[in-house]
Amino acid sequence: MANKQQGFWYSVISYVANSSRNEILNVGLILNSEKDKDTFFDILPATNTKLKYFFANSTEKENYKNTLSYMKKLLQMSKSNDLGLGLETHPQKMLLQLHGEFGLPNGLFIDLPRYAEAYDKNELFNQLFEIYLGEAHQKRNIRTVAIKQRASEYFDSKNLIGSKIKSNVLVSPSKKFPINLKIDFVFGIKDSINLLQSAPNSENKEVITDWYQKMTTFSSKYEKDSDILILNQNTLDNEKEIDSDDNEIIISQMIDDLTSDDERIKLIDMDSELSNLTDRIEQKGLNIEEINKLLTA
C-alpha cells in the first residue's frame, strides 16, 4: 500500500529592522504537522550572510538577536502552558494565533498560514525554506518543539501513561544519596526499572549544564542494573557545521560522553527508535502497580 501524503500548515517569519526604512526580509519558517501536531521551525541567525547588509548598526543587530531568542523560546513552549505562554496545539490555529492575537516583539511578523501536503516533512521544509528564504536548508537544522511533550503525547496516544509508563517521577540515584531527582518517564521490563530522560530543549546553557550533571549523577550513583535512556532528536548532520546552533552541538557532545562512559546509557532517536521502544513497552512492560513496587523496594 502506497504511503499517503500528510497535511501541513506553514507560515513565513519576516522581520523589519527599522520601521523608517521599512525593509522587510523573510528570516524563518514554521511548519506544523496535522497528523501528530509537531512543530518544526528555523530562523536565520544574525551571522547569516543574507543579513550581512540588513542591519545599519550594532543596535539593530542586537535587537534582532534578542527577538530571535524570544521567538525560539516561544515556539519551544508552544505545547505547554509554562508561564502562561502556551500556544494552541492545533496546527492552523497556532499559526493564526501568532499571526494576529499573540503579542510579538516589534519588527517581527508571522504571515497567514498556508496549507501543503507532502510525504516527507523534512523534504517539504527544505523546499519551502528555499522558496521563501532563497537559500537551501539542507545545511541547517530543523529545530523541534519540546521532545518531552512530543513523547508524552505519543505514549498517551498508546494509552501507556498511567498503565505501563510513569511520568515525572522522583527517583533517588542511590540510597546513600539523600536527594530525589525528577525523571521524565519510568517503565519496567522483567524485574528492572528503566529510566527515560529527554535531552534538554533549551537556549539556556545553565539548563543544559544542570541536565548533564543530573545524568552524570545517575551514571555514577545509580545502583540498579537497568537502562538509562536519553531521548533526543538528531538534527545535526555535521557537528562542525558553521550554522549549527552551539547548544545543539554541546548537547550532542554531552550525550556522546555519557553513552561512552556507561553502557547502561543509550540514545533513543525520537524519529527512528521511539516507536520500537513503545512497541517493546506495550508487549513486555510491567503494569503500573509492579512499577510502583520496584520504585519503593
N, C-alpha and C positions, 0 to 999 in steps of 0.2 A: 504494500500500500504506500503510495507516494506521500511524502511529507506535506503537511498543509501549511500554507503561509499564515504567519501570525500578524495580528494587528498592533500598530504602534501609534502613539501620539508624540509629536515633537514640536519644540519651539526654539527659535534662534535668540541668543542673548546678544544684545548690542550695547554699545557704550558711547557716551559723549563726554569727552574730557573737559571741554569748555563750552558752555552754552552760548557764549557770544560768537564763537566760531561756527557752532552748530555742525561740526564734522562728526558724523555718526559712523561707527565701524562695527561690523559683526565680530564678536570676540569669543563666542561659545555656542554650545548646543546642548539641549536637554532632550533625552529620548525616554519615553515611558512605555513599558510593555503592558498591553491589555491583559495578556494571559496570566502573568504572575506578579504584575504591578511593580516590577523592578524599575528603578530609575538609574539611567546612565547619563553622565554628563562630562563635559570637558570645557575648560575655559583657557584661553591663551594666557600664558604668564607674561608679566611686564617685560621680560627679556626677549620675547619672541621678535624675530626680525620684522614681522608685519607691523609691529608697534614702534619700530625704531624712530620714526619721524612723526608719530602721532601725538606725543606729548611735547608741549612747548617748554616745559621746565621740570625740575625735580619734584616740585609740589604736585603737579598733575600726575606724575608717575607714581608718587607715594599714595595719592588718593585712590588711584586705580588698584594698587596692591591691597589697600585696606578693603576696598569694595570687593575685590576678588576673594579675599579671605572670608568676608562676611557671607558671600554667596555660596562658597563651598560648605561652610558650616550649616547654612540654612538648608541646603539640599541634603546634606548628610543627616539632618534631623527630620527630614520630611516624612518619615514613617513612625515618628514618635511624637509625644507631646511634651518633651522636655522643655522646661522654662516657658511653656505656653507658645512655643514657636512651631508646633506641629502643623503640617500642611495636609491637605486632602490626600488620601491614598488612591482615589480613583484617578487613572492616568490623565484624562482630559480635564477633569475638574481641578486637579492640582495646577496644571499649566494655566488655566483660566484664572485661578486664584492669584498666581504670580503675575499674570498679565495685568490684572485690574486692581483687586482689593487689597493685596498684600503690600505693605509699605516697603519699597526697595530704596536703597541709597540713591542720592542724586546722580544722574548721569547713566543709570543702569536701566535697561528696558528689556522686557520679555515679550515677544510678539505673540499673536494669537496662535493657538495650537493648530497644527495640521495633521492629517491622518495619512498613514502609509502602511503598506503590507509588505512583508519580506519573509524569507525562510530563515535568514540568519541575522541576528541583531547587530553583530559586530560589522558585518559587511554593509548593512544599511547605515549604521552610524558613520562608517568611513565615507560612504558615498555622499551622505548629507553634509558631512563636515567639509568635504572638498567643494561641494556645490555652493554652500553658503559662506564659507570662510576662505575659499580659494586656495587651499593647500591640502595635501594628502594628510590623512590622520594616522596612517599605519605606524609612524614612529612616535606616536604619542600614547598616552594612557587613557582608557575609559575608566573613570572613577565610578565606583558603585556605592550606592547608599546602604549604610547600616547592615553589615554582614550578619550580625547577631539577629537583627529584626527579620531579615530575609529567611534565615534558618528557622527562627521561631515560627514564622508563618507557614513554612514548608512542613515542619514537624506537626504543626497544628492541623494542617490540611489532611494529614495521615492519621489524625486522632491519637497521636503519640504523647503529646504533652499531658501530663497527669495520669497517664496509663502505663507508659514504659519509659518516659523521659521526665526528669525533674528539671525545672529551670530556676535560675538564680538561687543556687544552693550554697550555703555557707559550709565550707569544708576546712577542717584543720589539717595542715600538711603533716603534722606529727603530734603524737600525744605529749611530747616534750615541748611543743610549740604552742603557747597559750593564746594564739590568735586564729580566728576563723577568717578565711578569705573567700570572697564570692567567686563561684564558678558558673559560667553561663548555663551549661547543660551537664547533667549526670545521667548515665544509664548503666545497666548491669548486664553482663554476659556471663553465664555459668555462675561462679561464685565471686566474680570480680566487679568492682565499681570502676567505671571508666569516666574520665573527665573530658569534656569538650569545651574548649575556650576559644572564643572568636579573636582573631587578630584585631588590634586597635584600628579604628577608622577615624583618625583624628589629625588635626593640624597642629596640635599641641604636643611638643616634644616631651613635656613633663608627663603627660598621659601615657605616651609610648614607653618612656623610661619606667614608669610605675608598673605597666603591664609586663615589661621584661623582668623586672625584679620579682614580681609575683610568680612568673613562670619558672624562674631560676630557683625560687624558694621551693616550689613543688618538686622540681627536678632533684634538688639536693636533700630535701627533708621528707618527701612523701614516702612512706614506708611500705605501701601496698604495691604488689606486683601487678599493675594494671596499666592500661593505655592512658596516656595524657595526649589528647588530640588537639591540634591547633587548626581552626577553621579559617581559611583565607581564600581570597580570590587572586589568581595570578594575573596581574596587569602589566608586569614588566617583561618585555621581550629581551631587553638588554640592560643590565644594571649600569652600564657606562653611558647610556643614552642621555644626551645633554638636556633634553626637555622633560625627563622624568622627574616627578616630584621627589625631593630629597627624603621626605619622611617615608615614602614607599620603599625607597632603597634601604633606608635604615631598618625598617620592619623586616624586609626580606633577609637582610644580613643577620638580624637577631634570630629569625626562625631557623636559618641555616646553622647558626651557632648552637641553638637549643637542640635541634634534631641530631647534630653530630656528637653532642656530649652525652645524650641519654637515649638509649634505644627504645625506651617506652614512649618518647615524644615523637609523634608522627604528624605530618602535614596532611590535611584533608582539603582538597581544592573544591571550592564552592560549586563550580560548574561541572566538573568531571567526576567527582568522587562522592559528593554528598548523597546522591540518590542510592548508590551502592551501600553506603553506611546505613542509610534509612531502611533499606530492604533487610539488612542484617539485623537491625534492632527489631523490626517487625516480626521477623521469623524466630529469632533466638533471644530476644531481650527479656529480662526479668520484669515482672509486674511491679507496680509502684510500692506495694507492701513489702516485697522482698528487697527492693532497693532501700527502703527506709530502715529495715533491719540491718542491712550491711553498713549503712552510714552510721548507725548508732553502736555498732559492735566494737 
